[in-house]
Amino acid sequence: MTEISISSFSRRDFFVAASAGAAGAIALAQSTAARAAIVRTDIARLPPYGNGTIPAGIRARAVANVNGMTVHMLEAGYETAGRPAVLLLHGFPELAYSWRKVMLPLAAAGYHVIAPDQRGYGRTIGWDDSYDADADPFRILNMTRDAIGLVYALGHRTVAMVVGHDAGAPVASWSALIRPDIFRSVTIMSSPFEGPPSLPFDSANGAALPKPAPSDDELDAELAKLNPPRKYYQNYQRTRGANDDMLHAPQGLHAFFRAYYHYKSADWPGNKPHPLASRSAEEMAKIPTYYVMDKAKGMAETVAPFMPTPQEIAACKWLTDAEVGVYVTEYARTGFTGALQGYRVRRGTDPRTLAEHRTFAGRTVDVPACFIAGTSDWGRHQTPGAFEAMQTKACTQWRGTHVVDGAGHWVQQEQPEAVARLLIGFVRG
């Protein structure tokens, strides 16, 4: 009898197999196993990570049996056993590679620096790359288990500092909130953490129920009424077509990455962020189109007009064409679907995630915390009120807000020396 491993099926595969009967299930199991074998073989045969652009002293490594995955990671400061750990969690559309410029200074300061390709990204394997896959593994609580599993596998029971940028920021923040015994401090970068959602309090005694914030769908409906109609980028990221739109961008994948990174950086002079009065359509429409898009456009078309000139590209020392090529190499192989799955299970869009997060209503981040972003980064203002709530309510041991000149959204790549100094000063302090 042929043994079928259900664990290797996506949710869609399982139901297709069930409707096809035993023969169909066997065939599907065999094809699924073959597909997984191809992925593993391809990973083993790939050229060295980073296309020769990773500084000496940083090594790539694969760590098996981490919450169901084999995690690909970069590390520095690994030569000396017993060093305290620093965990760096990247955002979208980034990779472990995005931390390459701050890893060696942190290692020189005495830390074992760990930067994984997160679930859905890069050379980490063990996740389903289909749009119809079960998105449960990409929920924050499971991503927290990913972080715990990795540091445990590497022989650490505590992490001196967890750092999260962009989509990595909520993972880092929730890790510190849920397991402060492991994650002893947290640096939140670019994307503020406003804390868990609340539950009604004292409502049985007549207290007013809190007014819920508009959901992403409600915001989108209001944005669509504007002239011209707009849409929220995170709703776009949830759509089936988002992967193909970016992966097969008409301008080519390299030009897509170059324009996307330029448009959200300090190099684009139009990035002049400021607080918004509310999460209304009229206020949100003040944000550049990489966050509040024209309704009729995908992201490839959105960023195309902001392609830097050849002179601007030559002057861009923080991201050379060879470095852009690393992102192109990795995303051309994996696509964007895995990286986009987390947007489908955000608490602003998914009732189950909201319910899970309410389990922690009233809890705060009680380890030392700080925030770093670029002066030209709209990320800290894209959710009105979150930036302020992070500093006054969500975190009880606030250690500082740092806004770095000469940087936009990609602060650790645009101004790595300044970011490294801030990280070292914080974790030592």
N, C-alpha and C positions, 0 to 999 in steps of 0.2 A: 504494500500500500504506500502511495506517495504521501509524505507528510507535508502539510501546508502550514506555513508560518503566517498566521493572521496578523502578527505584529508588524509585518513589513508592508501591509496594505494601507493605502489611503482609505478614507471613509467612502469615497466614490468607488474605488476598486472593490471594496467589500460587497457593496450592493450590486454592482455589475456581476461579480462572481456568483452571488447568491441567485440572481435571476437566470444565470447561464447553466446552473446545475453543477454537479461534481466535476464533469469533464472541463467545463469552463473555468471552475475554480482552480483545478490543477494547472491548466494552461496559463492562467493569470499568475499563479504563484511562481511558475517557472519563469515567465517573462519578467515579473517583478524582481525575482532573484537575479536574473541576468542583468537587468537594468542597474541594480545595486552593485553588482560585480563590475560593471563597466565604469560606474562612478568611482569605485575604489581604485580600479586600475588606472583610470585617468589621473586621479590625484597622485598616485605613486609615480606616474610618468611625467608629471608637469615639470617645467623648468623651476629652478629655485625661486621661491617667493620673493617678490620685490624687483625682479628683473635687474638685479645688480645695484639697486639704489638704496638698500638698507645699510646703515653704518656698521662698520666692524664693531664687534662687541655685543651685537643683538643677534640672537639665533632664533630660527623657526623650529617648532616642535609640534608633534601630534600627541595628544593625550587621550587614550581610549577609556571607555566605560565612564563617561561623565553624563549622568542623567540621560542615558540612552544614546549618546553621541560620541564620536571621536572629534575632539576639539583641536583645531589648529590654532596655534598661538605664537606670538613673539615673546621673548623674555630677555632680560638683561640683569646683571648682578647675580647670575645663577652659579658663579664659580665657587662662592663661599657659602657653605651650609649654615642654616640657622638665622639667616637674615630675616627681618620682618618683611612682610609682603605688602606690595602696593598693587591693586587691581585696577586696570584701565579699561573702561567699557565704551566702545565707539558708538556713533550714531549712523544716520542714513544720509546719503549713500556712501558710507565709509567702510573701513576695514580695520583690523588690528594695525595695519600699516599706517593709519592716520596718527598713531602715537609715536612714530619712529624718532621724532625730533626732541621729545622730552624724556625718552626712556633712559638714555645714558646719563644725563644729569641726575636723575633719581637714583640710578644704580650707584653713581659716584658718591651720592649722599648716604649710601649704606643699605639700600633696599633691594629686595628681590622683586623686580618689576615684571608684571604679568599682563599681557594684552592679547586677549583672544579674538578671533573672528567669531562674533556672536552667532547664536542660532539663526539660520537662514542666510548666512553670509559666507563668502570666501571659501576657504578650504575645509571648514568644519562640515562634517557629514553626519547623517543620522536623522535628517529631517526630510519630509516629503516636499518636493519642489513643485507640486501641482497646485493650481489655484483652488481646486475643489477639495484639497486636503483638509482634514480637521485642523482648525486653527487653535485648538486648546493649548498645544505646547508653547504657543507664542504669548500666552497670557503672562502678566507680570509675576505672578506667584511661581510659575514654572521657570521663568527666566531667572528669578532669584535662586531657585534650586540649581539652575545651571551654574551660577556664580559660586554657590556653596560647594557643589560637586567638584568644580575645577580646583578651587584652592585646597580642598581636602585631598584630592588626588595628588596634588603637588606637595603634600606633607605639611600644610599649614592649618592650624586650628583657629587662628585669628588673622585678620587683615588690618594693618596699621591704617590704611586709607583706601577707600574705594572711590574712584573718580568716574563719573559718567558724563559724556557729552551728547547733546541732542537726544536721540532716542535711547541712548545709554543712560541719560540722566535719571529718568524714572526708575530704571532697573537698579541703579546705584542707590537712589533715595529709598526705595522700598526695601532693599537689602538692609540698609542701616536702620530703618524703622522696625522691620520684623525681627532681625537678628543682630541687635547691638552687641551681643556677646561675641560675635564673629567680626563684624565690620565696625571697627573702633572709631572711625571718623569718616566723613563723606565730603567730597568736593563735587558740587553740582555745577555743570557748565552749560551755558546757553539756554537751557530749558528749565525754568523754575519749577520747584516742587511745592504745590499748595497744600499737601497733606491729604489724608483720606477724606472721602465724602462723608458728610454728617448724617446722623439719624435724628428724627424729631425728638426733642427733649422737653419733658414736662408738659407734653401736649395733652395728657389726660387731665391736667389741672387747668387747662385753658390757655396755655402758651400757644402763640401763633405758630403755624407750620412754616418752615422756611420756604421761600420761593425758589424752586429749582432753576439752575442756570439753563439757558437754551441748549438743547442738544445740538450736535453737529448737523443733523438733518433739519432741525428747525432753523438753525443759522443759514444753512444752504437755501432753504425755501425763501428766506428774506433776501439773501444776496441775489437770488435769481430775479427779484423784482426791480433791481437797480437798473440804471441806464448808463453804461451798458451792463447787461446781466453778468454776475460774477458767481464764483463757487469757491468753497473752502478746499484747500489743497489736500487735507487729510481725507476728505470724502472722495476726492479723485484717486488718492492712493489706494483706496479700498476696491476700486472697480476692476473688473476682469481685464479691461484693455490697457491698464496703466503699464503693465510689464512690456507689452509689445510696443507701446508708444515710445517708451524710453529706449528699450533694447534695440529697436529698429528705427531709431530716429532718422528722418530724411537727411539730416546733415551729417550723419555718421555718429557712432558712439563716442569717438574721441572728441569731436566738436561739441557733442552734447555735454560731456563731463566738463570740458573747458568752460563753456558758457555758464553752466549751472554753478560751478565753483566761483567763477568770476562775479556773477550776478549777486551772490550772497556774501561777497567778501568786501573788505574795505576798499578794494580797488575800484568798485563801482561807486561813483560819487553820489548816486541817488539814495544810498542807504543812510538815512538820517532818522533813526528810531526815536520815538517818544511815547510816553504812556497814552493809552486810549481810555476814554471816559467809560466805556461799557463794551459789552460783547454784542452790540447791535450791528446790523448790516452797514449802516452809514459810517460808523467808527471803524469797523474792520476793513472797509474798502479803502482806508488810508494806507494800508500795508501794501508793499510791492506785490506784484503778481506771482512771485514764486510761492507766496502764502495764500493770497486771495486772488485766484486765477480768473481770467476771462472765461465765462461759462462754456463757450464753444471751442476752447483750445485745450489740448493736452500739454503736458509739461515740456515735451520736445519743442513744440511750436512756441510755447511761452518763453523759453529761455533763448531761442534762436536769435532774436534781435539784439541780445546783449553779449554776443560773441565778441571777445576783445580783439583789437586790431593786432596784426603781426608785431607791431612795436610794443604794444602792451604785453603781449605774450613773452616777448624777449626780455622785458623788464621785470617779469614776475619771477622773483627768486624763490618765493615760498612754495611754488608749485611749478616745476619745470615740465616740459612736454614728456620727458622720460617718466616722471612721477605720475602724471595723468595716465600714462600708458599702463601703469600697474593697476589702476582701477578699471581701465578698459579690458585688460587681460582677464581679470577675475570676474567681472560682471558679464563679459561676453560669454564666458563658460557657464556661469550659474544662472544668468538672468536676474531679474529684480524680484521675482515672486516671493521668495523666502524672506527677503528683506522687507517686503511690503505687508507680510502677514500680520505683523504687530498692529498696524493701523486698523485692521478689521476687528480687533478685540480690545480697543481702547474703551475706557469706561464712559467716554462721551458718546459712544456709538453702540455699545454692546451691553444689554441688560445684565447678562451673567457676570461680566467683569465688574460692573457697578455693584452688584450684590456681593461679590467676593470682597471688594474693597471696603464695603460698609462693615464687614466683620471687624475692621480695625478703626471704626469711627471713634474719635476721641484720642487716639494714640498720636504721639508726636515723635519726631526724630530727636532722640535724647543723647546722641553722641555729638562731639564737636562737628560743626558744619560750616562751609563757606561756599561762595558762589563766584564764578569767573565767567566773564563774557567779553566780547569785543565791543568797543564804542559804537561800531557800525552794525551791530547785530540786532535785528528786529526780534530775535527769538525770545528775549526777556520780556517783551511787551505783547506777544501775539495772543496770550490769554490774559485779558485785563484782570488785574487784581492778584494774579498768582505770584508775581514778583514781590509784592508787598506782604502777602500772606506767608510766603516762605520765610521771610525774615522775622516776622512778628508773632506768628502762630504755629507754623508747621514744625519749626526747629527751635528747641529750647536752649541750645548751647551755640548760639550764632557767633561766628568768629570773624566775619567780614564779607563785604561785597566788593569785588574787584572788577572794574571795567577798564579793559586794556586798550590803550590808544593804538591806532594803526592796525586794528583787527576787526573783521566782521564775524560771520558765523563760525568760521573755521579757525578759532582763536589759537588752538594748540599747534596749528600748522602755520598760521600767518605770523604769530609772535611767540615762537617756542621758548626763547630765552626768558622772556617775561613770565610766561606761564610756568616754566620749570622753577623759577625763583619763588613764585607764589606757592606752588605745590610743596616745595621743600620747606619753606618757612612755616606753612600751615601744619604739615604733618609733624615737624619737629616741635612746634609750639604746643 
